[in-house]
Amino acid sequence: MIPKIIHYCWFGSSPLPYEFLTYIDGWKKIFPEFEIKCWDETTFDIFASLPFVQEAYQVKKYAFVADYVRMWAMYQYGGIYMDTDIQVLKRFDEFLNYRFFTAMEYHGDNVRINHVEDQLTSQGYKKNKEDVIIDICIESSIFAAEKNHPFIKDCLDYYIGKHFILPDGTYYDKIIVPVIMALEAEKYGFRYVNEFQTLKEDMHLFPDEYFTHPSKQTENTYALHMVKNSWKKMNFKQRIYAKLAQIKVIKAIYNKLEQIPLVQKKFDKIQRDTWLK
């Protein structure tokens, strides 16, 4: 059973923004009996951790520090992990008897544009085991696990021997934790499909609508990821694109127009040139 603990991370010297504090207050109202643990420099020893974590902290890439620390906290204590930009809508009581649960992370437009399905079998397994699929993965902004779950240990072990600062001075920031979770889940039976999955070790994955973005909210949604993307610097065009994508009227018009093949092709080019770098 999953312990009644909520974990979140906040590294760096800046205070939590007011918006994030309101989300955390919402957690307290919906889960009043849960303990809430904040992991920061005072509660986690950065310099006793792996080189990957120390180096990410050194260059102030705090989101990548949090990628590791969330897994460490979940392995040590169990509970529910949430990013600070998660707005909870309703309780998860019916899931707490599972040993692990979260939702899929599914980027439908990118799946189409990048022809991801060509890399998969009809069942959703990778044709080439060496491929890294980034557009269908596992939600890492909110997930739950029991203490000492073997899948969480596998995710922790991924970082052993890796460096965040590479020999050429660039950063190991292309493979992020949702992709790492998908890679490590393959041996538990994970498939690259946006549907309910029950894996080995009592792992349960839900379709992406369960924990999703505001633009994809449905009656099945339990929590919204407001997607502040602190780890990713966007240029001006990307910021405009991201804002427009959140407006429901524009999204509805887009969904209608993309049914026209010529228009869809043009939209794909805009997305590829503007966003998919």
N, C-alpha and C positions, 0 to 999 in steps of 0.2 A: 504494500500500500504506500502511496506517495505521502510523505510527511507534510504537515501544514506549515510550510515555510515558503515565503516568497523571497527570491534573491534578485538583486539588481546591481549593476556596476556603475561607478562614476569616478573616473580617474582624471587627473589634471587639477590645476589650481582654481579653475573657474567654478562659481557656485551653480547649483542646479537651477535652470531657468524656471520661471514661475509656471509656465505651461506644463513642464514635467512634474512639478510638485503637485499640480492639480490632478494629474493622472495617478500619482502615488496615493493621494488622498482618496481617490476613487477606489483603489485597491483595498484600502483600509475599510471603506464603507461596505464593499461587497464581500470581503473576506475578514470580518472583524476578529475572528479567532486565530488568524494566521500570524505567525511571527514574520517580521520583515527584516531582512538582512541587507545592508549596503556594503558592497565590497569596494574599498578604495585603498589609498596608501596607508591608512591607519589600521586596516583590518586584514590586508594581504601583503606579505613581504615580497615585494617586487624583486629584490636583489638576492633572494634565496631561491628564486624560480629559474626557469629554463632560459638559455641565452635568447631565444626567440622573444620572450616576454620582456627581458631586460632591454634588448635592442629596440623593440617597438616603443617602449616607454622612453628610452633615451631620445628618440627623434619625435616624440610627442604624438605618435600614432596610437592614441589611447583606445580606439575601437578595436584594434588588433590585440591589445593587452586584454581587453574585456572578452574577446573571443576565447582566449585560453582560460581566463579566470572564471567565466561562467561554467565551463566544464569542470574545472577544479572544485568549485563550490557545490555543484550538483553531485559530483562523485563523493565528496566528503560528507555531505549532509542530506542530499535528496531534497525534493520539493518542487516548486515551480520557479523557473527563471523567466523574467520579463525585462525587455529593454525599457528604458525610461519613457519612451514615446508610445507605450501601449495603453490604450483606453479599453478597460474591461467593461463589457456590457452585461454579462450575467455569469453566475457561478459555474464551476466545472465539476460539481459534486459527482455526477454520473461517471466521470473519467478517473476519479482518484483511486479506484481499486486496480487500475492498470499499473504495470511496472514502468511504462514509458508511454507518453503520448505527445503528439504535436500535429501540425498540418503540413501539407505539401506547400512548397513555394513554386508557383507556376507562372511563367511569363509567356502567355499565349502568343502575343505578337512576335516575340523573339523566336519562339519555337517554329513559327511559320516562316519568318524571314530567313532564319539560319538553317532551315530544313532539318531540324533536330530529329524528326521521326525517321529520317533516312539512316540514322545511326542506331536505331533501335529495332528489335524484333517486334512482331505483332503483340507479344505479351508485355513489352516494355523493358526488356533486358538489353544491355548494350551488345551490339554485334562485335565490337572491338573492345576488349577489356581495358586497353590502354587509353581509350577516349576519356575526356573529362567533360561532362555535360554541365553547363552552367545555367541553362534556362529552365531546367526542371530539377529541383533539389528539395531540401528539407528545411522547413521554417525554423530559424534559430533565434528569432526575436522573442519567441514565447514557446516554451516546451517544459515538460515535466518528467521527472524520473524518480525512482526509488534510490536510496543510498546504495552506492557500490554497484550500480548497474553496469554490466560488462560493455555495453555499447558506449556508454560515456567514457569508460576507461580506454576504449579503442580510439575515441576522438582525442583524448588527452595524449595518448601515445603517438598520434600523428605528428605532434610537434617535436618529439624527441629527435635531436640531431639536426634540427632545422634552424636556420638563422633568418631573422627578419631583414637585416642589412646584408645584401649579397656582395660577393667579391668586387663587382663592378660599381658598387655604390648605390645601385637601385634597391628597391624594396620588394620583399616577398608579399605582395599585396594583391595579386591577381586571383589566387584561389582563396576565397573567403569561407567562413565557417558553414554556411548552408551547403556549399559544395562538398566540403570536407565531411559533413554529416552524411551526405548521400553516398560518397565513396565508401565510408566506413560501414554504412548500412547494407551494402550490397551482399555481404556474406551472411546477413540475417534474412535475405530474401527480398530486399528492396527492389522495386520496379519503378522505372521512370514514367509513371502515369499519374494523372491528377484524379485519384479516386481512393476510396477506403482501402487500406492495406493492413493486414495483421501479419507481423513478422515474428521471427523467433524471439525468445526471451520476453514474450508478452509485450511487444512493441506495437503500438497502434498509431497509424497515420490517417488523418482525415483529409478530404478534399480542401483545397486552399480557401474556400469560402468560410471555413470555421474560424480561422485566424487570418484576417485579410486586411486589405487596404480599404479606406472609405468608399472608393469608387466601385468596389466589388462586393459591397455588403449585401447580405441576404437575410432571410429569416433564420438561417442556420448559423449566423455569425455570433461567436462568443466574445471575441475581442478584435479591436481594430489596431492595426499598426499604422501610426500616423507618418511613418517613414521620413525621418529627418535626415537620414544618411550622413551622419557626422563624419564618417570615414571617407566620404567621396566628395571631392571638390568638383563642382559643376561650372562650366563656362556660362556666359550670358544666354546663349541659345538653349542650352540644356535646362537652365532654370525656367525659361519661358515655356519650354516644352513640358516640363514637369508640372508647372502650375496649370497649364491648359488641360493636361491629362486628368486633373482632379475635378474639373468642372463637368457636372453630369450632363448638361445640355450639349456641350461640345462632344463629350464621349458618345452620346446618343446619335448625334449627327454623323460622327466618324463611323460608328457601327453600321449605319445605313449606307453611307457612301462606299465603304470598303467592300460591299457586295458587288460593286462594279469592277470587273477585272482590271481595266485600264487605270482606274482611280486607286485601286489597291496597290498596283505596281508603283504608282507615284508615291503613295503613302509609305510604302516599304523603303523607297529610296530616301525619303525625307528622314525616316527613323534611323536608317543606317548611317546617313551622313551627319545627322545632328546628334544622335544619342549613342549609337553602338560603336564606341571607339575602343 
